[in-house]
Amino acid sequence: MSSSPVAIVTGAGTGIGRAVMLALVSAGYRVGAAGRNGERLQQGLADAGLGPDQALAIATDITDPDSVKALFTKVKEQYGRLDLLFNNAGIGAPPVPLEELSVKHWRAVVDTNLTGAFLCTQEAFRIMKEQSPQGGRIINNGSISATSPRPRSAPYTATKHAMTGLTKSTSLDGRAYNIACGQIDIGNAATEMTEPMRRGIPQANGDILVEPMMDVAHVADAVVHMARLPLDANVQFMTIMATKMPFVGRG
């Protein structure tokens, strides 16, 4: 069996997840590409010319424990082990006044962004603890919202703050098993999700501002850097952002 390292990337069909998945393959990883839309995943791998020896497209609902278990089982059966999990999948809620937000939308964001990451972390632990050599790495996509919210973003911001707690707890609980965990907080990477920033989005003072962006390839490179460290070294928290975005300083 190949000695190339193995990764799982959630939310791999578009945006940051797709960019990271492709960068990991280029770096020599075999990747389980997970996402809700199996056909889009398959088409993405075909467009990139990737075969099953390099990447697998696995339709996954990360809010469903059985679906998550099936994802990790399939990757282990195909590639034999797991060296990296990138907990990337996430959604937002409509940007409405807090008091008008539906409980349905709140729960959907919590289930995807937080519970989904937890379920994937559990399955990664189960594999990484038992494999030989033992251990692996988990990288969580925290977002700039893990420290600084945008207006009308309570569900997304709350889950990303919680992701920081999950990152720290995972780091502690993983030490005994050579499992490292870090978090990357990303600001204004140019993807489908951030396209509205080019038209202008609300700021803390009520203004509407067109925000600077950066190429998503820089995020992918940063994740690969974190991933390729030896397990006795860890980037606990990294912030990568468009240099001129309105984050550092008073809004």
N, C-alpha and C positions, 0 to 999 in steps of 0.2 A: 504494500500500500504506500502511496506517496507520503513523503515526509513534509510536504508543504503545509503550512498552518491553515487552520480552518476557522471561518468566521460566520456569524449570522448577523444580518442587517435587517432590522424591521423598518417598515415604511420605505422599502427599496425601489418602489415603482416610479417615484418622481423625486424631484428636488434634491435636497441634501442626501437623502437615503440612496438615491440612484447614483449620485456623484461619488459618494463614499464607497458604494459597492464596486463600481468600476475601478476606482483607485486602488482598492484592496486587491482586486484581481490582477491589476497591473503590477502590484507589489509582490505577487506570488501567492496570494491567498486563494483557497478554494472557498466559495461563498454560498451560503444558503440565503437567497434573496426572498424575504417575506413581505407580503403586502395583501391588502384586501382584494385587489383585482388581479386574479391569476393570469388572465389573458394579456393584460398590459405588462405584467412581469415577463411572461414568455416572449412577448414581442420585443421588449427591451433587451433581453438577452440575445435574441436572434439578430436584432439590429446591430448589436455590438460584436457579433460573431463568436459568442461564447457557447461552448458545449457543456455537457453535464460533468465533465472532468474539471471544469473551471467554476461553474456556478449552476445552482438549481433554483428554479422559480417555484415557490411554494405559497399557494394561496392560504392566508392565515388571518383569522380574527383574533387579535391579541387580547380581546376582552373575554374570550372563551377559554377556560383552562384546558379543555380537551383539544381544542385547535392548537393551542400553544404546545402542549405535550406532543402532538403529532408532528409539529414543525421540528422540534429538537430531536425527536426519535428518527425522523427521516434523514436529517443531516448527519446524525451519528451513524446510522446504517450505511449511508453513502460514502462518508469520508472518514469514519472511524474514531473521531474525537472532536473537541471544540476548544479552540484557543482564544476566541474573541467573540463577544456579544456587543453590538452597537445598538443600544436602546434608543431608537430614533423616532419611531412612529408617534405622531401626535396630531391633534385636531384643535380647533378653536370653536368658540360659540359666537353667535351673532353679536355685534357690538352695540347692544341696546343698554339703556339705563339699568343699573343693577337690580332695581326693584321690579323690573319688567322681565327679567330673565326667567325662562321656564326651568322647572326642576328637571325636566327631560333633557334639556341642553346641558345643564350643570352635570348631571350624572353621566351623560355621554362623554364629556371631556374628562371627567375624573376616571371613568372606566378605561378609556383609551390611554390617556397620558400617564396616569399613575398606576392604576391596577394592572394595566397591560405590561408596563415596565417591571412591576413586581413579579408577575407570573413568569415572565421571560427570565428574570434574575433567578427565580427558584429553580427553573429547569436547567439553567446554565450551571448553577451550583451542583446540582445532582450529577451532571456529567463531569464537571471539572474536578470534583472531589474524588471520583472513582477512577479516573483515567490515569494512565502512566505514560509519561511523567505527569504528576499531579499539577493541577492549577490552570490558570488562564487569566484573561483580563475582561472586564466589563467597562464599557464607556457609555455614559448617559448623556443624552442631548438635553442640556438644561435650558438653553435660551437665555438671552439677556433678561427675560422676564423672571428668571430665578432670583434676581436681585432687584430689578427695577421694573415696575408695571407700566403698561400703557393705560390710557383711559378706557373704561368699559371693557376690561379684560379679566374680570374676577376669576372665572373658572380656569382659564389658561394660566394666569399668574399664580393662582393657589396651587395648581398641580406642579408648576415648575419650581416654586419654593419647596414643595414637598419632595421633588426630585433630588434637591440638595440633601435633604435628610436621608433619603434612600441611598444616595451615593455614600454618605458618611457611614451609615449603618452597614452597608455592604462591604465597605473597606475594612471595618472592624471585624465583621463576622467571617470575612474571607481570609484573614491573615493566617489562621491555623492551617489553611488548605492551599496556600500559595496562590490565592485569587486576589488580584489587584483590581481596584475600581477607581475610576476618575470621571470627571464631568467636563464637558465642553459647552461653554455658553456662547451662543452665536448671535451676532447682531447684523442684520440687513444683508444677508447673502441673497444674491439675485436668483430667485426661484419663482415658480408659479404662485406660491403662497404670499410672497412679498411684492408681487406686481403692483398692488394698490399704492405702495409707497412712491412709485414713479408719478402718480397722479396727485399725491398729497394725502396725508392722514392726520388725524387730530393729535395735538400736543397737549402737555399737561396744563398749559396756560390758555387753552381753548383755540389757539391758532391752528390753521391747516398748513402743513409744511411738506414739500417734496423732500424726501430724505436721500442722502447719498447711499449707494449700494456698493457691494464688492462681488467679485466673481466667486461662485460657489466652489470652484476648483481649489481655492485657498482653504476652505473648510475641509475638503476631502484630504488635502495634503496634511493638514493639522491632525486629523484623526489618524491617518496612517503613521505619522510621527509618534503619537501616543501609543498606538497599537504595537509598534515595532520595538519599543523599549524592552529590555530584559525584565523579568518579573521581580527582580530585586530593586527596580526603580519604577516610579509612578508619577505621572502628572495628575495631581489630585484635582486641581481646577485650572482650566484654561479659558480665557476670554479671547475670542477672535471676532473682530468687528470692522465694519467700514470706518475708516479713520475719522471721517468728519460727521458721523451720525450723531444726533443729539442725545448722547448718553453720559459722557463725562462732563460734569459741571451742572449748573442749575438750569432746569427746564423752564 
